[in-house]
Structures are given as C-alpha cells and as structure tokens.
C-alpha cells in the first residue's frame, strides 16, 4: 500500500480515503464473511469498518503493516457485531419468555402480532417496553433515555403488560 496515500487520508484527503476503502473493501468483507458466516452480517460489518476507518485512520502510526492494522479493526468490528446480535437474541428471548407474551412464542406470526400490539400502546408505554425488552436496558437506563423516574418506567411497563394481555386476546376487558 502506498504510504503517501495513507498519509494523505490521515490528513483528511477524502479521495485518498476513498481509494483506500476501494482497495481494501473486498479484504474487509472476506474477513467478516469468514467470521460471521453469512453475507448480510459480513456486509454490515464491512460498512461499519469503513465508517470506523474514517476516524481510526488518523490514529494509524505505521508501527505495523496497514493490512494487519485493518485486520484487527475488522475483527473488533466483527466481534462487536456478533455481541450485538447475541444481545438482540437474548433480549428477544427474554421478552418472549415474559408470561405476558408467552402466547406470542408459538410462531413468527404471533411474534409479529406482539410487536404490532406494542406499536398500538400509548407512546410512553411503547417506549418503555421497547427500551427495556427490545434494547435490554435496565429500568434506570430506560428512565434516563425517557427523561423520567425509574419508578415511572416500571409503571409504564406494568401498564403495558396489562394492555398487551387485552390486545393479544389473553384477557377480556
């Protein structure tokens, strides 16, 4: 790789940065593919690496080969992506295991019905459910995002559960 091109990119030259991305995108995608095992995740990781590279290239000091440094950046992005996917799966499993929504665990159509029902909730209740179960935030963290007290988030989640039972036909009004 041309050291001059890297130096120009480090100093903010967009055309040099674009040339680096073009030269190395297939390498990044191939590494991500091997670690992720599917094209969609590999594409997500490759795009993330390109975004991170825009900031990270300023920190490249040349103490290792650029490709080695890029390989490390790609592996870290892949691990982050895999942790995020695992977290999403855990959050979905936790939500589906909640007694309020056990009926939605039967099949994909029912899961879609559940999320449709969540979208029908009043805004504060839907926000609380999505932050706590969809994003896996603790009630305190959800309260910070929503700009309210932790007890208020707990109240919204509690009220949402009652409404979801009705919306999903598990309880009559």
N, C-alpha and C positions, 0 to 999 in steps of 0.2 A: 504494500500500500504506500502510496506517495505521502511522505511525511509532511510535505508542503500543503497537501490537501487537508490533512488533519489539522495542521496549524491554522489554516485559513478558517476551517469550520469552528475551531476553538475560539477564534476571534470574531465569530458571528457572521461569517460569509455563508449566506443561505445556499448559494449554488454549490459551494464546496460540500456543505452538509447534505444536500440532495444527491450529489454524486456518491458520497459515502454510503448513504442509505441504499441507493440503486445498486452499488457494488456488493453490498453485504446482506441485502434483504433475503435472498434465497438461502444463504447460510443460516441466518437467524430463524427463518421459517423451518428449515430442515431440522435444526436442533430442537426447536419447540415441538415439531411433529414427533420426533423420536421420544421425547419425554411425555408428551400429552397423549399421543396415540390416536388423535383424530384431527381432521383438517380444520374444523371450526375453532377448536381451542388453540391450535397452532397459529391460526390467523389472528386470533385475539391477542395472543402472546406477542407475535411479531409486531403488531401495531403498537402494543404497549411498549415494547422495546424501542421502537422508533421514537415514540413520544419521550421516553426516559432518556434516550440518547441525546436528544436536543439539549437537555440540561446537563447530562452527565459528561458529555464530551469536553466541557470546559475543565473538568477535573482530571481528564486523562493526561498523565505526566510522561508517558512513554517509557516507564520503567519495565514494562512488559510489552510483548507484541500487541498491536491493536486488536487482532483477531482473538487472542487469548482473553484480553480485557472484555471484548464484546461477548465472548462465550460466557464469561462469568456474569455479565449483565443479563444475558438471555436466560441462563439457568436460574438466577434470582427471580426474574420476572415469571418464569415458569412455575417455580415453587410458590410464589405469591398467588398466582392464578389458581394453582391446584388447592392451596389452602382456602382461597375464596370459594371455590366450587364445593369443597368439603364442608365449609361453614354453611353455605346455602343449603346443601343437602341435609345437614344436621338441623338447621332451623326449620326447614320444611317438615322433616320427620317429627320434630318436637311439636310443631303446630298441629300436624295431622294426628299426633298421639294424644292431644288435648281431648278430654272427654266431651267437650262441646262439639268437636268436629270429627269424632270417630266415624260417623256415618260417611263422611267425605273420603275416608280412607279406602273405600271399596274399589273405586276405579278412577281413571283420569277424568271422566265426565263429571263425576261427583266433586273432584278436586276443583275443576273449573267452576262448578256451581258454587263452591265455597268462596272462591276468590271473587266471583260475581256478587255474592251476598255481602262480602266485606266492602266492595265498592258501593253498595247501597246504604251502608251505615252512615250516620252523621259524620261530618268531616273529622271531628276530634276523636271519635271512636275508631274510625278507619285508620287515622294516623297512628293512634296508639297501638292498634293491632299490627299494622304493617311494620312499625318500628320495633316492637317487642318480638313478634313472631317472624316477620319477614326478614328483618335485618339482624335479629338476635341481640338487640340492645337490652341492657338491664333497664328496669323501670326508671332508675335515677338518670341514666344516659338519655333515655327517651324524653324524660321531663326537661332535660337541658335543651334538646332539639326543639321540643314543642313550646318551650318558654313558660313552663308551669311547674307546679309542685309534683314531687314523686307520687304523693297520695292521689293527685288528680289523674295521673296516668293510670294508676291502679284502678281508680273508679271507672275511667273510660274503658279499660279492658274488661272489667266486670260487667259493665252495661252492654258492651259489645257482645260478650258471650251470651247474655240473655237474649239479645236481639237476634243473634245468629241462630239460636235454637229455634226461634219462631220462623225466621226466614228460610231455614232449611227444613222446616216441617217436622221438627222433633218435639215440638211442644205447641199446644194451642194457646191462643191469646186469652 
